[in-house]
Amino acid sequence: MSKTYLNKVYEARDAEGTRKLYDDWADSYDAEVSGEGYATPGRCAAALAQHMDDPTLPILDFGCGTGLSGQALRQAGFTTIDGLDLSADMLEQARAKRIYRNLAQIEAGAPLSHAPGTYAAITAIGVIGAGAAPLSVFDTLMAGLGTGGRLVLSFNDHALADPQHEAKLAHYTDSGQAKLLLKEYGDHLPGIGVKSNVYVLAKT
């Protein structure tokens, strides 16, 4: 299969350009990334399972895309998952998987509409980084958690190449706003030699 979209995805673009790319990619996304061994969703779901005792508590899958992240969460035993994404066409693919309790489209840069603490955990799996969501989304996600809430996210090699990404995380942990429960480097898209860090944080 052509890697047209994987070749394009890490290029810088504005929010509307990102939405269009993912809309256009929606039909072939699962086959393309799965063909390269997309491992980060499963790694993130397993990491959350280690640090969240009750799998029935609600989870927000931010940037859920076609639902591969939701599938991984369900396979890890989580039962109550809502999803948000920028792309309507990606959400259509996610809806067809019948994993999510609720799905909704979001606007770039918009605050989360739920009250902090509504979700026991928020996941942002393969979401923040070059060609996807900006680093400011990290602040949005932290604001959406209540005390003790878990944030699970990943930074792939492209994101890790920019020191601002891990500096943002360190700002929260160093200032006592969050505790780092897990950091693990491993496969992201092994078929093209890309790895990622997976993180689990608890809001304090």
C-alpha positions as CSV (number, residue, x, y, z in Angstrom):
1,M,0.0,0.0,0.0
2,S,1.2,3.5,-0.8
3,K,2.6,5.4,2.2
4,T,1.4,8.7,0.8
5,Y,-0.3,9.8,4.0
6,L,2.4,8.6,6.4
7,N,4.9,10.5,4.3
8,K,2.7,13.7,4.6
9,V,1.5,13.5,8.2
10,Y,4.6,14.9,9.9
11,E,4.7,18.1,7.7
12,A,3.7,21.3,9.4
13,R,0.2,22.6,8.6
14,D,-2.6,24.7,10.1
15,A,-5.6,23.2,11.9
16,E,-7.8,23.2,8.8
17,G,-5.0,21.5,6.8
18,T,-4.7,18.9,9.5
19,R,-8.5,18.3,9.5
20,K,-8.5,17.9,5.7
21,L,-5.5,15.4,5.8
22,Y,-7.2,13.2,8.3
23,D,-10.6,13.4,6.5
24,D,-8.9,12.3,3.3
25,W,-7.0,9.6,5.1
26,A,-9.9,8.1,7.0
27,D,-10.8,5.3,4.6
28,S,-7.3,3.9,4.4
29,Y,-5.9,4.9,7.8
30,D,-6.4,1.7,9.7
31,A,-4.9,-0.5,6.9
32,E,-1.9,1.8,6.4
33,V,-0.8,2.2,10.1
34,S,-1.7,-1.3,11.0
35,G,0.4,-2.5,8.1
36,E,3.4,-0.7,9.7
37,G,2.7,-2.5,13.1
38,Y,1.1,0.5,14.9
39,A,2.0,-0.4,18.5
40,T,1.4,2.8,20.5
41,P,-2.3,2.3,21.2
42,G,-1.8,-1.1,22.7
43,R,1.1,0.1,24.8
44,C,-0.8,3.1,26.1
45,A,-3.8,1.0,27.0
46,A,-1.7,-1.5,28.8
47,A,0.1,1.3,30.7
48,L,-3.2,2.8,31.8
49,A,-4.4,-0.6,33.0
50,Q,-1.4,-0.8,35.3
51,H,-2.3,2.6,36.9
52,M,-6.2,2.6,37.0
53,D,-7.9,0.1,39.3
54,D,-11.4,0.3,38.1
55,P,-11.8,-0.3,34.3
56,T,-15.5,0.6,34.4
57,L,-14.7,4.3,35.2
58,P,-15.2,6.7,32.2
59,I,-12.3,7.5,29.9
60,L,-12.1,10.3,27.3
61,D,-10.2,9.3,24.2
62,F,-9.0,12.7,22.9
63,G,-8.1,12.6,19.2
64,C,-9.6,9.2,18.9
65,G,-9.3,9.1,15.1
66,T,-10.8,6.0,13.5
67,G,-11.0,4.3,16.9
68,L,-7.8,2.2,17.0
69,S,-7.0,3.7,20.4
70,G,-10.5,2.9,21.6
71,Q,-10.1,-0.7,20.4
72,A,-6.9,-1.0,22.4
73,L,-8.6,0.4,25.5
74,R,-11.5,-2.0,25.1
75,Q,-9.1,-4.9,24.7
76,A,-7.3,-3.9,27.8
77,G,-10.6,-4.2,29.7
78,F,-11.9,-0.6,29.8
79,T,-15.7,-0.5,29.3
80,T,-16.8,3.2,29.2
81,I,-15.1,5.2,26.6
82,D,-16.0,8.5,24.9
83,G,-14.2,9.9,21.9
84,L,-13.4,13.3,20.5
85,D,-11.7,14.2,17.2
86,L,-11.2,17.0,14.8
87,S,-12.1,15.0,11.7
88,A,-15.7,14.0,10.9
89,D,-14.6,11.3,8.5
90,M,-12.3,9.7,11.1
91,L,-15.2,9.8,13.6
92,E,-17.4,8.0,11.1
93,Q,-14.9,5.1,11.0
94,A,-14.7,5.2,14.8
95,R,-18.5,5.0,15.1
96,A,-18.6,1.9,12.9
97,K,-16.5,0.1,15.4
98,R,-19.2,0.3,18.1
99,I,-16.7,0.9,20.9
100,Y,-17.5,4.3,22.1
101,R,-20.4,5.4,24.4
102,N,-20.3,8.9,22.8
103,L,-18.4,10.5,20.0
104,A,-18.2,14.2,19.1
105,Q,-16.3,16.5,16.8
106,I,-14.2,19.2,18.3
107,E,-12.8,22.5,17.0
108,A,-9.1,23.1,17.1
109,G,-8.0,25.0,20.2
110,A,-11.4,24.7,21.9
111,P,-11.5,24.0,25.6
112,L,-13.0,20.7,26.8
113,S,-16.7,21.1,27.5
114,H,-16.9,18.6,30.5
115,A,-16.3,19.5,34.1
116,P,-12.9,18.5,35.5
117,G,-13.2,15.1,37.1
118,T,-15.9,13.9,34.8
119,Y,-13.4,11.3,33.4
120,A,-11.1,9.2,35.5
121,A,-8.6,9.3,32.7
122,I,-7.9,11.1,29.4
123,T,-5.9,9.5,26.7
124,A,-4.1,11.3,23.9
125,I,-2.6,8.5,21.9
126,G,-0.4,9.6,19.0
127,V,-2.1,13.0,19.2
128,I,0.4,15.7,20.1
129,G,3.3,16.3,17.8
130,A,4.4,17.4,14.4
131,G,1.6,17.5,11.8
132,A,-1.1,16.8,14.5
133,A,-2.2,18.6,17.6
134,P,-0.1,21.4,19.0
135,L,1.6,21.2,22.4
136,S,-0.9,23.6,23.9
137,V,-3.3,20.6,23.9
138,F,-1.4,19.2,26.8
139,D,-2.6,22.1,29.0
140,T,-6.2,21.6,27.7
141,L,-6.1,17.9,28.7
142,M,-4.6,18.6,32.2
143,A,-7.3,21.2,32.8
144,G,-9.9,18.6,32.0
145,L,-8.7,16.2,34.8
146,G,-9.7,16.2,38.4
147,T,-7.3,15.5,41.2
148,G,-6.0,12.0,40.8
149,G,-7.1,11.8,37.2
150,R,-4.8,10.0,34.8
151,L,-3.4,11.4,31.6
152,V,-2.0,8.9,29.2
153,L,-0.2,10.2,26.1
154,S,2.6,9.4,23.7
155,F,5.3,11.4,22.0
156,N,6.8,9.7,18.9
157,D,10.4,10.3,17.7
158,H,9.3,13.3,15.6
159,A,7.8,15.0,18.7
160,L,10.7,13.9,20.9
161,A,13.1,15.7,18.5
162,D,11.6,19.0,19.8
163,P,12.7,19.4,23.4
164,Q,9.7,21.6,24.1
165,H,7.5,18.4,24.3
166,E,9.2,16.8,27.2
167,A,9.8,20.2,28.8
168,K,6.1,20.8,28.9
169,L,5.6,17.5,30.8
170,A,8.5,18.3,33.1
171,H,6.9,21.7,33.9
172,Y,3.9,19.9,35.3
173,T,5.8,17.3,37.3
174,D,8.5,19.7,38.5
175,S,5.9,22.2,39.8
176,G,4.0,19.5,41.6
177,Q,0.9,19.7,39.4
178,A,1.3,16.1,38.2
179,K,3.1,13.0,39.2
180,L,4.8,10.9,36.5
181,L,3.7,7.3,37.0
182,L,5.3,5.7,33.9
183,K,7.6,6.6,31.0
184,E,8.4,3.9,28.6
185,Y,10.2,4.0,25.2
186,G,9.2,1.4,22.6
187,D,7.7,0.7,19.2
188,H,5.4,3.2,17.5
189,L,5.4,2.3,13.8
190,P,8.1,-0.4,13.6
191,G,7.6,-1.0,9.9
192,I,9.1,2.4,9.3
193,G,11.4,2.5,12.2
194,V,9.6,5.0,14.4
195,K,9.4,4.7,18.2
196,S,7.6,6.6,20.9
197,N,7.5,7.4,24.6
198,V,4.4,6.4,26.5
199,Y,3.6,8.4,29.6
200,V,1.1,8.0,32.4
201,L,0.6,11.0,34.7
202,A,-1.6,11.6,37.7
203,K,-2.9,15.1,38.3
204,T,-2.1,16.3,41.9
